[in-house]
Amino acid sequence: MKKKIAAIIIIFMFVLSMWGTIALATDANIGTSVSTSTDASTATTAGVSTPTPTPTDTSAGTDAGSNTNEADLRNDATVNLVQIKDEQLKTLQDYQDSYGDATYGFVAYVLNIIRIYSIPFGFVGIAISGIYRYIIGIRKLDVRDKGFGAMIGIITAMVICQVLPLVFAIVVRGWRG
């Protein structure tokens, strides 16, 4: 009974970590209306492109119309990628301004990205090592020990990834003034 509960908990952690990864990977501005298109025939609302017909648009129902929709989707994807790039460059510039040096700002930016993405990867690693420890390790004791060691290592790496940006900020700002 305990093994079944452990397996259910591990599966739940895996699903939770996948959900967290998907939540981090998607746009955080869901539900807001953003108009980013410069083309008058395409309106963008909440990241979804809806072409508006123009009086000279005669391609409805033809193959050319589907090519236009594909082109609109590619343009919207390009616009979204450019926006993400611009936001990340602005964030990097903010870190560089905050730390007063390009190198320190870049290191702080990278450490923040590592801090954010270490959580879902850590949960996936814990789930996999838990499978090795509690499910596969029932029959094979060497695999059980390997799963336990991997779990301890992953938790240690996760804690280090969470604490390292704080330590970096304290050391750089404290010693440099």
RODOKOL-320027 format. One line per 5 residues: for each residue z, x negated, y negated of N, C-alpha, C, O. Coordinates in steps of 0.1 Angstrom, whole numbers, plus 5000, padded with zeros to 4 digits. Atoms other than C-alpha are relative to their C-alpha. Layout:
REM RODOKOL-320027
Z,X,Y,Z,X,Y,Z,X,Y,Z,X,Y ~ ...
END
This chain:
REM RODOKOL-320027
5000,4992,5012,5000,5000,5000,5000,4991,4987,4993,4994,4978 ~ 5000,5009,5011,5008,4972,4976,4987,4993,4998,4983,4991,4986 ~ 5013,5007,5001,4975,4955,4983,4990,5010,4994,4981,5005,4986 ~ 5009,4990,5006,4956,4987,4975,5003,5002,4985,4993,5003,4977 ~ 4996,4998,5014,4975,4991,4942,4995,4988,4992,4990,4989,4981
5005,5013,5006,4967,4954,4934,4985,5001,4998,4980,4997,4988 ~ 5015,4999,5001,4930,4960,4941,4996,5010,4990,4987,5007,4982 ~ 5003,4990,5011,4930,4991,4919,5002,4994,4986,4994,4996,4977 ~ 4997,5006,5013,4946,4972,4891,4990,4990,4996,4986,4989,4985 ~ 5010,5011,5003,4922,4943,4894,4987,5007,4996,4980,5002,4987
5013,4993,5004,4892,4967,4893,5001,5006,4987,4992,5006,4979 ~ 4998,4994,5013,4907,4985,4863,4999,4989,4989,4993,4991,4979 ~ 5001,5011,5010,4911,4951,4845,4986,4996,4998,4981,4993,4987 ~ 5014,5004,5001,4875,4942,4853,4992,5010,4992,4984,5006,4983 ~ 5007,4990,5007,4862,4975,4840,5004,5000,4985,4996,5001,4976
4995,5002,5013,4884,4971,4809,4994,4988,4993,4990,4989,4981 ~ 5006,5012,5007,4871,4936,4802,4985,5002,4998,4980,4998,4988 ~ 5014,4997,5003,4835,4948,4806,4999,5009,4988,4990,5007,4980 ~ 5000,4991,5012,4842,4976,4781,5003,4992,4988,4996,4995,4977 ~ 4997,5008,5012,4857,4951,4757,4988,4991,4996,4986,4989,4984
5012,5008,5003,4827,4928,4760,4989,5008,4994,4983,5004,4985 ~ 5011,4991,5006,4803,4957,4753,5004,5004,4986,4996,5005,4977 ~ 4995,4996,5013,4825,4968,4724,4998,4989,4990,4995,4991,4978 ~ 5002,5011,5009,4823,4933,4709,4986,4997,4997,4982,4993,4987 ~ 5014,5003,5001,4786,4930,4715,4993,5011,4992,4982,5008,4986
5007,4989,5007,4777,4963,4698,5004,4999,4985,5013,4992,4981 ~ 4998,5000,5014,4775,4969,4661,5013,5007,4997,5016,5018,5002 ~ 4988,4994,5003,4809,4976,4646,4999,5012,4990,5009,5019,4987 ~ 5002,4990,5010,4794,5000,4620,4995,5013,5005,4987,5019,4999 ~ 5005,4988,4994,4787,5028,4643,5006,5012,4993,5018,5013,4990
4996,4988,5007,4788,5062,4626,4998,4999,4985,5000,5009,4978 ~ 5003,5000,5014,4780,5049,4592,4985,5000,4997,4977,4996,5006 ~ 5014,4999,5003,4747,5056,4575,4996,4988,4992,5001,4986,4981 ~ 5005,5012,5007,4728,5025,4565,4985,5002,4999,4978,5004,5009 ~ 5014,4999,5002,4694,5026,4550,4995,4986,4997,4997,4981,4986
5004,5014,5002,4678,4991,4554,4985,4999,5000,4980,4987,4998 ~ 5015,5001,4999,4641,4999,4557,4994,5000,4987,4998,5008,4978 ~ 5007,5000,5012,4618,4990,4529,4988,5008,5001,4981,5011,4991 ~ 5012,4992,4998,4590,5010,4544,5004,5015,4997,5013,5020,5002 ~ 4997,4986,5004,4588,5045,4529,4998,5010,5011,5003,5021,5011
5003,4991,4989,4576,5060,4561,5010,4999,5011,5009,5006,5022 ~ 4990,5001,4989,4606,5050,4582,5014,5001,4993,5017,4993,4984 ~ 4987,4999,5005,4642,5061,4575,5010,4995,5011,5008,4998,5023 ~ 4990,5006,4991,4671,5042,4592,5013,5006,4998,5019,5005,4987 ~ 4987,4994,5002,4703,5061,4598,5008,4996,5013,5005,4999,5024
4990,5004,4989,4732,5046,4619,4992,4991,5011,4995,4993,5023 ~ 5007,5009,4991,4708,5020,4634,4989,5006,5008,4983,5000,5017 ~ 5010,4993,4992,4683,5046,4647,4988,5003,4991,4990,5009,4980 ~ 5012,4999,5008,4648,5046,4633,4993,5014,5003,4991,5018,5014 ~ 5007,4987,4999,4632,5080,4626,4988,5000,4991,4990,5001,4979
5012,5000,5008,4596,5078,4614,4998,5014,4993,4998,5024,5000 ~ 5004,4988,5007,4587,5104,4587,4985,5000,4999,4980,4990,4994 ~ 5014,5000,5001,4552,5116,4588,4995,5000,4985,5001,5005,4976 ~ 5006,5001,5013,4530,5108,4558,4988,5010,5000,4983,5013,5011 ~ 5011,4991,5001,4502,5131,4546,4987,4994,5007,4979,5001,5012
5012,5006,4994,4476,5106,4559,5002,4996,5014,4993,4989,5020 ~ 4997,5004,4986,4493,5101,4593,4993,5010,5010,4997,5022,5011 ~ 5008,4991,4991,4468,5115,4619,5002,4994,5014,4994,4999,5023 ~ 4998,5006,4987,4481,5094,4649,5009,5007,5009,5013,5002,5019 ~ 4990,4993,4992,4505,5120,4662,4993,5005,5013,4983,5011,5013
5005,4995,4987,4500,5126,4699,4990,4990,5006,4984,4993,5017 ~ 5010,5009,4995,4477,5096,4704,5007,4987,5005,5019,4985,5002 ~ 4994,5012,4996,4483,5062,4719,5003,4991,4988,5012,4983,4989 ~ 4997,5007,5012,4482,5047,4684,5013,5004,4995,5020,4995,4989 ~ 4987,4996,5004,4512,5067,4676,5012,4993,5007,5022,4990,5001
4990,5007,4992,4532,5052,4704,5001,4985,4996,5012,4979,4996 ~ 5000,5014,5005,4522,5017,4692,5007,4999,4987,5014,4989,4984 ~ 4993,5000,5013,4534,5026,4657,5015,5001,5003,5023,4994,4996 ~ 4986,4999,4997,4568,5037,4672,5005,4987,5006,5016,4983,5002 ~ 4996,5013,4995,4570,5004,4691,5001,4990,4989,5010,4982,4989
4999,5009,5011,4562,4985,4660,5012,5003,4991,5018,4994,4986 ~ 4988,4997,5008,4589,5004,4641,5013,4995,5007,5022,4990,5000 ~ 4988,5005,4993,4614,4996,4668,5001,4985,4999,5012,4980,4998 ~ 4999,5015,5001,4605,4959,4667,5004,4997,4986,5012,4987,4984 ~ 4996,5003,5014,4608,4960,4629,5015,5002,4998,5021,4994,4991
4986,4997,5001,4642,4976,4631,5008,4990,5007,5019,4986,5002 ~ 4993,5011,4993,4653,4951,4657,5000,4987,4992,5010,4980,4991 ~ 5001,5012,5008,4641,4923,4635,5009,5001,4988,5016,4992,4984 ~ 4991,4998,5011,4659,4938,4605,5015,4999,5004,5022,4992,4997 ~ 4986,5001,4996,4691,4941,4625,5004,4986,5003,5015,4982,5000
4997,5014,4997,4689,4905,4637,5001,4992,4987,5010,4984,4986 ~ 4999,5007,5012,4683,4893,4602,5013,5004,4993,5020,4995,4987 ~ 4987,4996,5006,4713,4913,4590,5012,4993,5007,5021,4989,5000 ~ 4989,5007,4993,4735,4899,4617,5001,4985,4996,5011,4979,4994 ~ 5001,5014,5003,4723,4864,4609,5006,4998,4986,5014,4988,4983
4995,5002,5013,4730,4869,4572,5015,5002,4999,5022,4995,4992 ~ 4986,4998,5000,4765,4883,4579,5007,4988,5006,5018,4984,5001 ~ 4994,5012,4994,4773,4853,4601,4999,4988,4991,5009,4980,4990 ~ 5001,5011,5010,4760,4828,4575,5010,5002,4989,5016,4993,4984 ~ 4990,4997,5011,4782,4846,4549,5014,4997,5005,5022,4991,4997
4987,5003,4994,4812,4844,4572,5002,4985,5001,5013,4980,4998 ~ 4999,5014,4999,4805,4807,4578,5002,4994,4986,5010,4985,4984 ~ 4998,5005,5014,4802,4801,4540,5014,5003,4995,5020,4995,4988 ~ 4986,4996,5004,4835,4820,4535,5010,4990,5006,5020,4986,4999 ~ 4991,5010,4994,4852,4796,4560,4999,4987,4993,5009,4980,4991
5002,5013,5007,4837,4766,4543,5006,5000,4986,5012,4990,4982 ~ 4993,4999,5013,4849,4778,4509,5015,5000,5002,5022,4994,4994 ~ 4986,4999,4998,4883,4786,4523,5007,4987,5003,5018,4984,4999 ~ 4995,5013,4996,4888,4752,4539,4997,4989,4991,5002,4978,4992 ~ 5003,5010,5009,4872,4733,4511,4991,4989,5005,4989,4979,4998
5009,5010,4994,4849,4713,4534,4991,5007,5010,4995,5016,5017 ~ 5010,4994,4991,4818,4721,4554,5004,4998,5014,5002,5007,5022 ~ 4997,5003,4986,4830,4704,4585,5012,5008,5005,5012,5014,5016 ~ 4988,4992,4997,4865,4720,4585,4997,5015,5001,5002,5022,5010 ~ 5004,4986,5000,4849,4754,4577,4992,5003,5013,4994,5014,5019
5008,4997,4988,4824,4751,4606,5009,5000,5012,5008,5008,5021 ~ 4991,5000,4988,4852,4741,4631,5008,5012,5000,5010,5018,5011 ~ 4992,4988,5000,4874,4770,4620,4991,5012,5004,4996,5021,5011 ~ 5009,4989,4996,4844,4794,4623,4997,5000,5015,4998,5010,5021 ~ 5002,5001,4986,4836,4781,4658,5013,5004,5008,5012,5011,5018
4987,4996,4994,4873,4784,4668,5003,5015,5000,5008,5020,5009 ~ 4998,4985,5001,4874,4820,4656,4991,5007,5010,4995,5016,5016 ~ 5009,4994,4990,4843,4828,4677,5005,4998,5014,5005,5008,5022 ~ 4994,5002,4987,4859,4812,4707,5012,5009,5003,5014,5014,5014 ~ 4988,4992,4998,4891,4831,4701,4996,5015,5003,5002,5021,5012
5005,4986,4998,4872,4864,4700,4995,5002,5014,4998,5012,5021 ~ 5007,4998,4987,4851,4859,4731,5008,4995,5012,5004,4997,5023 ~ 4992,5005,4989,4878,4842,4752,5008,5012,5007,5011,5011,5019 ~ 4993,4989,4994,4896,4876,4758,4992,5007,5011,4997,5008,5022 ~ 5008,4994,4989,4868,4894,4777,4997,4991,5012,4998,4995,5023
5002,5009,4989,4859,4863,4796,5012,4997,5008,5011,4995,5020 ~ 4987,5002,4993,4895,4857,4804,5004,5011,5010,5008,5009,5021 ~ 4997,4988,4991,4899,4892,4818,4991,5000,5012,4995,5003,5023 ~ 5009,5001,4989,4868,4888,4839,5005,4989,5010,5005,4991,5022 ~ 4995,5011,4991,4882,4855,4853,5012,5004,5007,5014,5000,5019
4987,4995,4993,4916,4870,4860,4997,5010,5011,5003,5009,5022 ~ 5004,4990,4989,4899,4899,4879,4994,4993,5012,4998,4996,5023 ~ 5006,5007,4988,4878,4875,4900,5010,4992,5007,5010,4992,5020 ~ 4990,5008,4993,4907,4852,4907,5010,5009,5007,5016,5006,5018 ~ 4991,4990,4994,4929,4883,4915,4993,5005,5013,5000,5007,5023
5007,4996,4987,4902,4893,4941,5002,4990,5010,5005,4992,5022 ~ 4998,5011,4991,4904,4859,4956,5014,4999,5006,5017,4997,5017 ~ 4986,5001,4996,4942,4860,4957,5005,5012,5008,5011,5010,5019 ~ 4994,4989,4993,4950,4895,4968,4991,5007,5010,4996,5014,5019 ~ 5009,4993,4990,4919,4907,4987,4995,4991,5010,4996,4993,5022
5005,5010,4991,4902,4877,5002,5011,4992,5006,5010,4988,5018 ~ 4989,5008,4996,4934,4858,5004,5009,5006,5011,5018,4999,5016 ~ 4992,4994,4989,4949,4882,5029,4998,4993,5013,5007,4991,5021 ~ 5003,5006,4987,4931,4866,5058,4999,4985,4999,5002,4978,5009 ~ 5001,5014,5001,4926,4831,5044,5010,4995,4990,5009,4998,4978
4989,5005,5008,4956,4813,5030,4995,4990,4989,5000,4989,4978 ~ 5005,5010,5009,4936,4785,5014,4993,5006,4988,4993,5002,4977 ~ 5007,4993,5011,4915,4810,4994,5011,5007,4991,5009,5008,4979 ~ 4989,4994,5007,4948,4827,4984,5005,4990,4990,5008,4994,4978 ~ 4994,5010,5009,4961,4795,4969,4989,4996,4989,4993,4994,4977
5011,5003,5010,4927,4788,4952,5000,5011,4989,4998,5008,4977 ~ 5000,4989,5009,4928,4823,4936,5012,4999,4990,5011,5002,4978 ~ 4988,5001,5009,4964,4817,4923,4998,4989,4990,5001,4990,4978 ~ 5002,5011,5009,4955,4783,4909,4989,5003,4989,4991,5000,4977 ~ 5010,4996,5010,4924,4797,4892,5006,5010,4990,5002,5009,4978
4994,4990,5009,4944,4826,4877,5009,4993,4990,5009,4996,4978 ~ 4991,5007,5009,4970,4802,4862,4991,4992,4990,4994,4992,4979 ~ 5009,5008,5009,4942,4780,4848,4993,5009,4990,4992,5005,4978 ~ 5006,4990,5009,4924,4810,4833,5009,5005,4989,5006,5006,4978 ~ 4990,4995,5009,4955,4823,4817,5004,4989,4990,5005,4992,4978
4997,5011,5009,4963,4789,4803,4989,4997,4990,4992,4996,4978 ~ 5012,5002,5009,4928,4785,4789,5000,5011,4990,4996,5009,4978 ~ 5001,4988,5009,4930,4820,4774,5011,4998,4989,5008,5001,4977 ~ 4990,5002,5010,4963,4812,4756,4997,4989,4991,4999,4990,4979 ~ 5004,5011,5009,4950,4779,4743,4989,5005,4991,4990,5001,4979
5010,4995,5008,4919,4796,4730,5005,5010,4989,4999,5011,4978 ~ 4994,4991,5010,4941,4822,4712,5008,4993,4990,5009,4997,4978 ~ 4991,5007,5009,4965,4797,4697,4993,4989,4992,4998,4985,4981 ~ 5007,5012,5006,4941,4768,4688,4995,5003,4986,4997,4994,4977 ~ 5003,4997,5014,4927,4785,4656,5012,5000,4991,5011,4995,4979
4988,5000,5008,4962,4790,4643,5005,4986,4998,5009,4982,4987 ~ 4996,5014,5001,4972,4754,4651,4991,4992,4990,4996,4984,4982 ~ 5010,5007,5009,4940,4741,4634,5003,5004,4986,5002,4995,4977 ~ 4998,4996,5014,4947,4762,4603,5013,4994,4994,5013,4989,4983 ~ 4987,5006,5005,4983,4750,4600,4998,4985,4998,5003,4980,4988
5001,5014,5001,4974,4714,4606,4991,4996,4988,4994,4987,4980 ~ 5009,5003,5011,4944,4713,4582,5005,5004,4987,5004,4996,4977 ~ 4995,4996,5013,4959,4733,4554,5013,4994,4997,5016,4992,4985 ~ 4987,5006,5003,4994,4719,4558,4999,4985,4997,5006,4981,4987 ~ 5001,5015,5002,4984,4682,4559,4991,4997,4989,4993,4987,4982
5009,5003,5010,4956,4684,4535,5004,5006,4987,5000,5002,4976 ~ 4995,4993,5012,4974,4707,4510,4992,5011,4995,4995,5017,4985
END
